[in-house]
């Protein structure tokens, strides 16, 4: 569904939210526990700021959501709600995924940067091969040129057995 909010730049697929986290003020109350397995919930959060100019806040060329502090603020507010979501029983695991992020900048007196993000939370039963599949999927990540962060600050390190360059001998 196209976003009905009018953001000029967006990534992902907007969905109608189940929970809206306000830009300011207290978090909404915790929802009822989700069905296990298959229960889902979409969390929406937005942020807005008055800015001097739109450099870094609008479009893909002038900025992108990952370096845009307003977009990251919206994403952080949506992510802060995830611990309030629970699954029925103790068999299920929560899986949270960023499904949509939108951002824009414009106006005069005041010029504002706006952004919103949506996170989809689902209760799933873990499968016996999940850990092995995750390890297999992560194989070779140390060869990527840019760091990839998963979970609580984990990032792949360089391969331990790489050959070291020998220093050139002076003649």
C-alpha positions in Angstrom: 0.0 0.0 0.0 1.5 3.4 -0.8 2.0 5.6 2.2 -1.0 7.9 2.7 1.2 10.3 4.6 2.8 12.0 1.6 6.5 11.4 2.4 8.5 12.1 -0.8 11.2 9.5 0.0 10.5 6.1 1.4 11.9 2.6 1.5 9.9 -0.6 2.1 6.1 -1.2 2.1 3.8 0.9 4.3 1.2 -1.0 6.3 -1.7 0.3 8.4 -0.2 0.3 12.0 -1.7 -1.4 15.0 0.2 0.8 17.5 1.2 4.5 17.0 4.1 5.7 19.2 3.8 9.5 19.5 6.9 11.7 18.7 6.6 13.3 22.2 5.0 12.0 25.4 4.6 8.7 27.0 4.6 5.3 25.2 1.3 3.7 24.5 0.2 0.9 26.9 1.4 -2.6 26.2 -0.9 -4.5 23.7 -2.5 -7.8 24.5 -0.1 -10.8 24.1 0.1 -11.9 20.5 -1.0 -15.4 19.4 1.7 -18.0 19.3 2.6 -18.7 16.5 1.5 -16.3 13.9 0.5 -13.2 15.9 1.6 -10.0 14.3 1.7 -6.3 15.2 2.8 -3.2 13.2 4.4 -0.4 15.2 4.5 3.2 13.7 6.5 6.1 15.1 7.3 9.5 13.7 9.6 12.4 14.5 9.8 16.1 13.4 12.5 18.8 13.8 12.9 22.4 12.8 16.0 22.7 10.6 18.0 25.5 9.1 18.1 23.8 5.7 17.2 20.5 4.2 20.8 19.3 3.5 20.9 15.7 4.7 17.1 15.5 5.4 15.5 15.1 2.0 15.6 12.7 -0.9 18.2 10.0 -1.6 20.8 12.4 -3.1 20.7 15.0 -0.3 20.4 12.5 2.5 19.3 9.0 3.3 17.4 7.6 6.2 20.5 5.9 7.8 22.3 9.2 8.2 19.2 11.3 8.8 18.9 12.0 12.6 15.2 12.6 12.4 14.6 9.3 10.6 16.8 7.5 13.1 14.9 9.2 16.0 11.6 7.8 14.6 13.1 4.3 14.2 14.5 4.4 17.7 11.0 5.3 19.1 9.4 2.5 17.2 12.1 0.1 18.4 11.7 1.2 22.0 8.2 -0.2 22.0 9.2 -3.7 21.0 9.9 -4.9 24.6 6.3 -4.1 25.4 5.1 -6.7 22.9 4.8 -10.3 24.2 3.8 -13.6 22.8 1.3 -16.0 24.4 3.0 -18.8 26.3 6.7 -19.4 26.4 7.2 -21.4 23.2 7.4 -18.5 20.7 10.1 -16.0 19.9 9.5 -12.4 18.8 10.9 -11.4 15.4 11.0 -7.7 14.7 11.7 -6.3 11.2 11.9 -2.8 9.8 9.3 -2.8 7.0 9.0 0.9 6.0 10.7 4.2 6.6 9.7 7.5 5.0 11.2 11.0 5.2 10.9 14.5 3.8 12.0 18.1 4.4 10.5 21.4 3.4 8.4 24.5 4.2 9.4 28.0 5.2 9.2 29.6 8.6 9.7 27.1 10.0 11.5 24.6 7.7 10.8 21.1 9.0 12.4 17.7 8.6 9.9 14.8 9.2 10.3 11.1 9.2 8.4 8.0 10.2 9.2 4.3 10.6 7.3 1.0 10.9 8.4 -2.2 12.5 6.6 -5.5 12.1 6.7 -7.8 15.1 5.7 -11.5 14.7 5.6 -14.4 17.1 7.2 -17.5 15.6 8.1 -21.0 16.8 11.8 -21.6 16.6 12.8 -24.3 14.2 15.6 -26.8 15.2 17.8 -25.6 12.2 17.5 -21.8 12.9 20.8 -21.4 14.7 22.7 -23.5 12.1 21.0 -21.6 9.2 22.0 -18.3 10.9 25.6 -19.3 11.2 25.7 -20.5 7.6 24.1 -17.2 6.4 26.8 -15.2 8.4 29.7 -17.2 6.9 32.1 -14.9 4.9 30.7 -11.7 6.4 34.3 -10.7 7.4 35.1 -10.3 3.7 32.6 -7.4 3.3 34.1 -3.9 2.9 31.6 -2.3 5.3 30.8 -3.3 8.8 27.4 -5.1 9.4 25.9 -4.9 12.8 23.5 -7.5 14.1 21.8 -7.7 17.5 23.6 -5.9 20.3 26.6 -4.4 18.5 28.0 -7.7 17.1 30.0 -7.2 13.9 32.1 -9.7 11.9 35.9 -9.5 12.5 38.5 -10.0 9.9 39.6 -13.5 9.2 42.1 -14.6 11.7 44.3 -16.6 9.3 44.8 -13.9 6.7 48.4 -13.6 5.4 50.2 -10.6 6.6 52.1 -8.4 4.2 55.8 -8.8 4.6 57.8 -5.6 5.1 60.1 -4.9 2.2 63.7 -5.3 3.0 66.0 -2.4 2.5 69.0 -2.8 0.3 
